[in-house]
Amino acid sequence: MGYPVEFVVIVPVVKKILKQKKMTYRDLAKRMHMSEANVKKVMVAKDCSLKRLNQICEALDLSLSELLEVIQKRPVQRVALNKTQQDFLASDENNLLLYFKLAFEGVSFERAQKDLRLSEVQFRKKLLTLEAIGLLKTKADGKTQAPDEHLGIWPHEGPAAKILIEEWSHSLLRVATRSLSDATNGDFTMRYLRLSEKSAKEFRDKMLTLINDFDRISNIEMKVHPTLQDLSVLYATVPESLSNIRLKAKM
């Protein structure tokens, strides 16, 4: 059985491949044994079944994995939240929690409302506001998700970003350190390195490339995989010694 695929990210790549192959929608329609009008309808649809996506790949002489690989090579975009969005998310941490649960974690309305201990009125008010200010969009199946432009590198400035950086990251670090006694619950490692300027730059570049690569994979798999594993990641490097960092924290 196929499951729905968010098509917004895939369509631009398909169009680019068509252009590279000097193919038109008419050519694609012939290969898919469809009318040109129906192909155009597919290309403007929000969702696409996995079966249909495989048909498109076959018509383009690509495997599905090759198409996804092309998408994964697209640069990870930086998320830009406007003042209204930042202020709403920062005004009540439940706003930020609800946003993440519905937009990124795929939690049901009922589960989100229960987890946050919100009344029906409170929940509906927050949900309607998230949609009104452009932080959530509702799909045809009634589920919500973040707009594609919010799947990327979040800003470091603004009140909502401050909560993520100063509070959520500390919570993640505390939970990660507890995993030291149980390797099945997570990973934690801390290192002090002394490297040449060249090697230090190479280390940071490789780590950021690795994270960005899996960020792209995550954005795609959220759309095409029926079951996913949650993985919260915190990465930081500071060009200073551990002892100096600790001394400054105590001042």
C-alpha positions, 0 to 999 in steps of 0.5 A: 500500500502506498502512503502520501508523499508531500510533493512540494519539495519534489516538483521543482526537482522533477521540473529541473530534470525534465529541462535537463533531459529536454523533455516536456509534460507531453513527453512525460505523459506519453511515458506514463501512459497518461494525458498531458492534462492529467500529468499537469494536475499531478504536478500541481497537487500537494500530495502524490502517492508512492506508486505515482512517484515511482511512475514518474521516476521510471519515466525519467529513467531514475530510481526513487533513491536517485531522485531523493539523492538529488533532493538531498543535495539541495542546500539547507535553507535558513528559516526566517521567522517574522516578528509576529511569529517569534513573539507568539512562540515566545509569549507562552512556551506551550505555543512553542511546544504545540508548534513543534509537536504538530509541525515536526513530530507528527503528533495527533491533536488529541495527543498534543492537547493531552501532553500540554494539558490544554483545555479544548478552548485553549488548544483550538485558540492556539491552533488557529493562531498558529495557522493564521500567522503562517506557522502551520498548514493543514493538509487534505487529510486533516494533519498539520505540518510546518511550511517547507520554508520552516524545515531548515536551520533555525535563526539564532536571534529573536525571543523564540530562538532564545528559548530554544538555545538557552532552555531547550538545549540545556534540557537536552544536555541534561537528558543526554548526560543521564544516558551515560548509564544506559547506552540504549537511551542516547549518546553523550560525548565531550572532547577537548581537542588541540588542533592546528587552525587548518585541522580545526576548520576541517573538523567544524566543516565536516561536522556541519556538513554531516549534520546538514546532510542528515537534516536534508534526509530528515526533511525528506523522510518526514514526507515519505516514511510511515514510521520514524525514530525521534533523534534530538541532536545538540552540537557545539564547538567553542574555540577555547579551553574547557577550563577557561569556559568553566572559569568564565561560567563561575564569574 
